[in-house]
Amino acid sequence: MTTATDISTYRFNHTMIRVKDPVASLQFYQDVLGMKLINRVDFESGKFTLYFLAYVPEGDLPESEQARQAYTFSREAVLELTHNWGTEHDENLHYSNGNKEPGRGFGHLAITVDNIEAACARFEGKGVTFVKRLQDGTMKNIAFIADPDGYWIEIIPNGFSTV
């Protein structure tokens, strides 16, 4: 058994969030944020589905299931949405976004955009919930929106600098 490993080959592959309604979440991440569904895996025995989304250049997405599986776990910046079957019908179920007590922890996802003013206007037109608009607070060059489950997404301009 090999005991050596090269940490220079390590990559941040994905992060996972639980979603109540996959239809609403997929619509948000694909239609609002422009991500592509790169893989879907159903687990019949566990009664859950994993949806993997990412920003993918046109024509880069493999067609075969096996190739998509390899593609999903060999790239960076993948968002995994986990849907436990039936949660979409549970009116009392609400996932914690990590930004409220108790249990403040996870904060947000972040995406970069080419034109933050235009992106925010587009989000506004699509009826997206804003947590922080560009004009709010002291940082006028970032915004925060919320997905259907209340997870925060920071919107920052490409090449963002705090300096």
N, C-alpha and C positions, 0 to 999 in steps of 0.2 A: 504494500500500500504506500502510495506517495504521501509524504508528510510536508513537502514544500509547497508554498503558494506564492504567487507574485501579486502583491496588492496593487500594483500599477495597472492590472487588468480588471480590477473591480469597477463596477458601474452602478449608478443608481438606476434601477430598472423601473420600478413602479411603486405607487402608493395606492391603498385601497380605502374606499369609503363605502358604507352601507347605504343603500337607497330603498325607499319605501315603494315607489312606483317607477319601474324601469322605463315605461313608455314616456313619462314626463321627463325623467332624467336623461334618457337618450336624446329626446327632442332638444333639451336644453344644451347638452354638450355638443351635439352635432349641428343643430340649426342655429343656435345662438353663438356658440364659441368656435364652430368650424372644425371640430375634431372629427376623426373618422373611426368607426367601429372596426378594429383590426382583428378581433377574435371574440368568440362567444363560446362558453363552455357550460353545458347543463349538467348538473349533478343530481340525477333522479333519486338516488338513495338518500342524499342529504337535503333534498328539496330546496336547492338554491341554484342560481345562475350567476356566472361571472361574465361581465362585459368589459373588454379591454379597449380603451380609446387612446388615440394619439394623433399628433399632427403628422401627416404622411404626405410626402410629395406625390403628385399625380403619377400614377403608373408604378409606384413602388410596392404596392400591396400584393403579396403573393396570392395565387388563386387556390391552391390546394390547402386542405385543412392542416396537413402535416407541416407544410412550409409556413403557414400562418402561425402555427404554434411556435416554431423555431424563431420566426420573426418577432413575435410578441416578447419572447424572453431573451432576445439578443440585442435589443435596442434600449435606448434611454427615454425617460420622460413619458411613461405610460400611466394612464389613470385606469384603475380597476374599480368598477362599480359592482358591488355584491348585492344581489337581490334574493332575500329569503322569501320563498313563494308564499303568497297569501297576505303579506304585509300591506299590500296596496288596499286591502279591504278592512284593515284594522284602524278605525277612527281614533283610537287612543294611543297609537304608536307614533312616537316622534323621536328621531335620532338627535343626540346632542352634537352640536357643531363645534364644541370645545371652546366657545367664546363667552359662555355664561356660567355662572356659579349654579350649582356645585359642579365640580369637575372641569374647571377651566384647564385646558391643555392644548389640544390641537388648535391651530389658529386659522390657517387658510392655505389654499392653493394659489398660484400666481401664474398669469400668462402675460406675455408681452404683445403689444399691438403696434402697428405701423403709424397710426394716427389716433391718439387717445381721445381727442375731442370727437372725432367722427365715430369711433367705436362706441363711446358713451352715448352719443345721439342715436346710434343704431340700437343699442341695448334699450334705451328709453322707448324707441318706437316699437320694440318687440314686447314691451310690458315687463321687462326684467326688474326685479326688486333691487334697489340700491341700498347698501349699508352705509356707504360714504360716496357722495358725489364729488366731482373734481373741485367744485367751489367750496366744499365744506372743510373745516379744520384748517390747520396751518400748512399741510402738504397739499398744494394745489395741482400737483402733477401725477397723482395716483387716485384711483377710485377703487371701491369695493362693491361687488354685486353678490347676490345670494342665489344659489341653485334651488331647485324645488324642495330639497330637504333642509335648507337653511345653511348649508356650508358656504363659507365666504370664499370668494375668488377675487384676489387682488389683480387689478388691471394696471399695468405699467407700460410706459412707452419703450420701444426698442432702444437699446443703448442707455437706459435709465442710469442716472448718476445722482447720488446724494450729496455730491460736492458742489 
